[in-house]
Amino acid sequence: MAVSPAVKMSENRSRALRGELYYAFTEEMAGMRRRCAKAVHAFNHAGDVSRREAVELWRAIIDDTSPLPPATSESDQYPAYPWVEPPIRIDYGTNVRIAEGVFINYNCTILDTCILTIGARTLIGPNVSLYAASHPLDPEVRNGTAGPEDGKDITIEEDCWICGNVVVLAGVRIGRGSTVGAGSVVTKSVAPYTIVAGNPARFIKEAPRGTKAEITSGALEALKMDQARQ
């Protein structure tokens, strides 16, 4: 979320967003994590709530204070906002950018030290971890909680499928239309419309395209029949 022009961002926080060494345990940064933790707790423990209430709880996590548009009908599912299954764990929330039609399954962990972007219609499986945060390799610089940290942006483009138990490391871009197989650790960027898997994730094959399986399998027809009965 952009900082208001009237509010000057600290140099420490600016360095974090730029992927440079910064200090995570200052009062400012710790306070931002506490704010997000409270919102995440509310989201995770909300129980059986309406779609609108779930969207409002999600917006609190990402610190989106703009008015939520009114529902256009009783069946309005707010497609501009992601479907997120609790529980979820996020560090800051304010550095998360998620487009419409995204689904995030349960037990997702997001370390959003830097900007983390998930493109439209992407599906995130259970137990996925997205780490836009890192630490220096030099142990004397790393220095536990007294030392600096860093990170790099993560970008997952449109129409991707990130299967269960995947780990995506800082600085990775996953190209549009790609699939990452279950249990993979993605250490390098993934070309568009490819399938990768393994630790570290490696190219398996090109993603199939133009199959129209939703039509030829009868799934779409079955959905239309069910809707007609309602």
Buried (B, 14 or more C-beta within 10 A) or exposed (E): BEEEEEEEEEEBBEBBBBBBBBBBEEEEBEEBBEBBBEBBEEBBEEEEEEBBEBBBBBBBBBBBEEEEEEEEEEEEEBEEBBBBBBBBBBBBBBBBBBBEBBBBBBBBBBBBBBBBBBBBBBBBBBBBBBBBBBBBEEEEEEEEEEBBBBBBBBBBBBBBBBBBBBBBBBBBBBBBBBBBBBBBBBBEEBBBBBBBBBEEBEEBEEBEEEEEEEEEEEEEEEEEEEEEEE
